[in-house]
Amino acid sequence: MRALILGAGGQLGRALAASAPAPVDVVALDRAGCDIAEAAQIEQAIGAARPDLVLNAAAYTQVDRAESEQEKATLLNAIAPGVIARAARRAGARIVQFSTDFVFDGNAGRPYRPDDTPRPLSVYGRTKLEGEQVVAEAAPDALVIRTAWIYAARGANFVSAMLQLMSEREQIRVVADQVGTPTHAASVAAATWALAGAGATGIHHFTDAGIASWYDFAVAIEEEARALNVIDRPVTVEPIPTEAYPTAARRPGFSVLDKQATWQSIGYLPPHWRVNLRSALKELKTIG
């Protein structure tokens, strides 16, 4: 099988390329290799690769900036995925599209199932939902994977941001009333290959096990990083409410995803998020 990864320069794209099963022939293209904002480049990339599977890991992910860059967010998250899905279908390839917990408003009071009605609060969430819908319309056999709070040892993410702040300050303040699940990019990648290999279609939810607030996540980063000597002194993490840290985009208060069906499909339970956080920090320490 030949798989084309778009967005291979991002943390999820890199994880997908690094974890592809041995029988899979991977063509990995970053933005320089295929800018998904350009329909002609999408057509050329898929035509040249002749893939059996297209994994679209490219997206506009600047949640707050999307509020003032709606056109750009719509192009990359809602329009481009449709172009990719239609081109993939013409080439006889299946598509995997990645989406987000931010398609929900956080008011359900329980983990969100794949068939729950989305109600995004932000431009980012709305455009990602539109991307899901256009892909499903263009490619009925598409696989859509909603995930959340992705981080990796490399790249810009919450972990790297917290480590930077912890290297500069003795105390940081982090929102404690937004709850989800931190998820290692490598964990999403492994689940993606398992689902794609099993021929899964439709919407699937996947994150690591467990739940946390951003405050819980930050506390764990401080504790694990200090234990591994990634940071060399204690840093106090203070919990604050959302209103004490205003942002351009509204975020769901409780966006935990129900993953039971996906975990059954792939045949295993992923590690608790804190276990994978420790693994990522060990990798970060190794690469420097």
C-alpha positions in Angstrom: 0.0 0.0 0.0 1.2 3.5 -0.8 0.2 6.3 1.6 0.5 10.1 0.9 0.9 12.2 4.0 0.1 15.9 3.6 1.2 18.3 6.3 4.2 16.0 7.0 6.2 18.9 8.6 3.8 19.2 11.5 3.9 17.2 14.7 1.2 14.8 13.7 2.5 14.5 10.1 6.0 13.7 11.4 4.5 11.0 13.8 2.5 9.4 11.0 5.6 9.2 8.8 7.8 7.8 11.6 5.3 5.1 12.6 4.0 3.8 9.2 3.8 0.0 9.2 6.6 -1.8 7.3 4.4 -2.8 4.3 3.4 0.8 3.7 5.3 2.9 1.1 5.1 6.5 2.4 5.3 9.7 0.5 5.5 12.5 3.0 5.0 16.1 1.9 5.4 19.2 4.0 4.1 22.6 3.0 7.0 23.1 0.6 6.1 19.9 -1.1 2.4 20.5 -1.3 0.7 23.7 -0.1 -2.9 22.6 0.5 -4.0 26.2 -0.1 -3.3 25.6 -3.7 -5.7 23.2 -5.4 -3.3 22.7 -8.3 -0.6 21.5 -5.9 -3.0 19.0 -4.3 -3.9 17.6 -7.7 -0.3 17.3 -8.7 0.8 15.7 -5.5 -1.9 13.1 -5.6 -1.4 12.4 -9.3 2.3 12.0 -8.8 2.2 9.8 -5.7 -0.6 7.6 -7.0 -1.5 6.6 -3.4 -4.0 4.1 -2.0 -4.4 6.3 1.1 -4.2 10.0 1.6 -3.7 11.3 5.2 -4.4 15.0 5.5 -2.5 16.2 8.6 -2.3 19.7 7.2 -4.5 22.3 8.9 -4.9 25.9 10.2 -4.4 25.4 14.0 -4.0 28.9 15.4 -7.2 28.8 17.4 -7.2 32.5 18.5 -5.8 33.9 15.4 -8.5 32.2 13.4 -11.1 34.6 14.8 -9.4 37.4 12.8 -8.2 35.2 9.9 -11.5 33.5 9.0 -10.8 33.4 5.3 -7.5 31.6 5.8 -8.9 29.2 8.4 -11.8 28.4 6.1 -9.5 27.8 3.1 -7.2 25.4 4.9 -9.7 23.7 7.2 -12.9 23.6 5.2 -12.2 24.1 1.5 -8.9 22.3 1.0 -10.0 19.0 2.6 -12.8 18.9 0.1 -10.3 19.4 -2.8 -8.1 16.6 -1.3 -11.0 14.2 -0.9 -12.3 14.7 -4.4 -8.8 14.3 -5.9 -8.2 11.2 -3.8 -11.5 9.7 -4.9 -10.7 10.3 -8.5 -7.3 8.6 -8.0 -9.0 5.6 -6.3 -7.5 6.4 -2.9 -9.2 6.6 0.5 -8.8 9.7 2.7 -8.1 10.2 6.4 -9.1 13.6 7.7 -8.2 14.8 11.2 -10.5 16.9 13.3 -10.9 18.2 16.8 -12.8 18.2 20.1 -13.4 21.9 19.5 -16.3 20.9 17.2 -18.3 20.6 20.5 -19.4 23.3 22.9 -18.5 21.5 26.1 -21.9 21.6 27.7 -22.9 17.9 27.5 -21.5 17.1 31.0 -20.1 13.8 29.7 -17.6 12.5 27.1 -18.8 13.3 23.6 -19.7 10.4 21.3 -19.0 10.4 17.6 -22.7 10.7 16.8 -23.3 13.7 19.2 -24.4 16.9 17.5 -21.5 19.3 17.1 -21.8 22.9 18.3 -18.5 24.7 17.8 -17.8 27.9 19.7 -15.0 29.2 17.6 -14.0 29.9 14.0 -11.4 27.1 14.3 -14.0 24.6 15.6 -16.5 25.6 12.9 -14.0 25.4 10.0 -12.8 22.0 11.2 -16.4 20.8 11.4 -17.0 22.1 7.8 -13.9 20.2 6.8 -15.4 17.0 8.2 -18.6 17.5 6.4 -17.1 18.3 3.0 -14.9 15.3 3.2 -17.8 13.0 4.1 -19.8 14.4 1.2 -16.9 14.0 -1.3 -15.7 10.6 -0.1 -18.3 8.4 1.6 -15.6 5.9 2.6 -13.5 8.6 4.3 -12.2 8.1 7.8 -12.5 11.1 10.1 -10.5 11.0 13.4 -11.3 13.6 16.0 -8.6 14.0 18.6 -7.6 16.6 21.2 -4.8 18.5 22.8 -2.0 17.1 20.7 1.6 17.6 21.6 5.0 16.1 20.7 8.6 16.4 21.7 9.2 18.7 18.7 7.1 21.6 17.5 5.0 24.4 19.0 2.5 23.0 21.5 1.3 23.4 25.1 4.2 21.3 26.4 6.9 23.4 24.7 5.1 26.6 25.7 5.0 25.5 29.3 8.6 24.5 29.4 9.6 27.8 27.9 7.7 29.7 30.6 9.0 27.4 33.3 12.6 28.2 32.2 11.9 32.0 32.6 9.6 32.2 35.6 9.2 30.9 39.1 5.4 30.9 39.0 2.9 30.5 36.1 -0.9 30.8 36.0 -2.9 28.2 34.0 -6.6 27.8 33.3 -8.2 25.1 35.5 -11.8 25.0 34.3 -11.2 23.7 30.8 -11.1 19.9 30.7 -10.0 17.5 28.0 -7.3 14.9 27.3 -3.7 15.6 26.5 -2.7 13.3 23.6 0.8 12.4 22.3 1.0 12.7 18.5 2.7 9.3 18.3 -0.3 7.8 20.0 -2.7 9.3 17.4 -0.5 8.1 14.6 -0.5 4.6 15.8 -4.2 4.5 16.1 -4.6 6.1 12.7 -2.6 3.3 11.0 -4.6 0.7 13.0 -7.9 2.2 11.9 -6.9 2.7 8.3 -5.5 -0.8 8.1 -8.8 -2.2 9.4 -10.7 -0.3 6.7 -12.5 1.9 9.2 -14.8 4.6 7.9 -16.9 7.4 9.3 -16.1 9.4 12.4 -13.9 8.0 15.2 -12.8 9.6 18.4 -9.3 9.0 19.7 -7.2 10.4 22.5 -4.9 8.9 25.2 -6.6 7.6 28.3 -7.6 9.8 31.2 -8.7 13.4 31.5 -7.1 16.7 32.7 -7.6 20.4 32.9 -4.9 22.6 31.4 -3.8 23.3 35.0 -3.5 19.5 35.6 -1.5 19.2 32.4 0.8 22.0 33.4 1.4 20.6 36.9 2.3 17.2 35.4 4.7 18.9 32.9 6.4 20.6 35.8 6.7 17.5 37.9 7.8 15.2 35.1 10.2 17.7 33.6 11.8 18.3 37.0 12.1 14.6 37.7 14.0 14.2 34.3 16.1 17.3 34.9 14.6 19.0 31.9 14.0 21.9 34.2 16.4 22.4 37.1 14.2 24.1 39.8 10.6 24.0 41.1 8.0 26.2 39.4 4.7 27.0 41.1 1.7 26.4 38.9 -1.4 28.5 40.0 -4.9 27.5 38.9 -7.0 30.3 37.4 -10.5 30.5 35.9 -11.1 31.0 32.2 -12.2 34.6 32.7 -8.9 35.4 34.2 -7.2 34.6 30.9 -9.3 36.1 28.2 -8.7 34.8 24.6 -10.1 35.7 21.2 -11.7 32.3 20.7 -14.2 30.7 23.1 -13.2 27.2 24.2 -15.3 24.4 25.4 -15.3 23.8 29.2 -15.5 20.0 29.0 -14.4 18.5 25.6 -13.5 15.0 26.6 -14.2 12.6 23.8 -15.8 9.1 24.2 -13.2 6.7 22.6 -14.7 3.4 23.6 -15.7 2.3 20.1 -12.4 3.3 18.7 -10.4 1.5 21.4 -12.4 -1.6 20.6 -11.8 -1.2 16.9 -8.0 -0.9 17.3 -7.9 -3.7 19.9 -6.0 -1.9 22.7 -6.3 0.8 25.3 -3.7 3.6 24.9 -1.6 4.6 27.9 -2.8 7.2 30.3 -1.8 10.7 29.1 0.7 11.2 31.8 2.6 8.0 30.8 2.9 9.4 27.2 3.9 12.8 28.6 6.8 11.2 30.3 7.8 9.5 27.1 7.7 12.7 25.2 9.8 14.5 27.8 12.4 11.8 27.7 12.5 12.1 23.9 12.8 15.9 24.2 15.7 15.5 26.6 17.5 13.1 24.2 17.2 15.4 21.2 18.1 18.5 23.2 
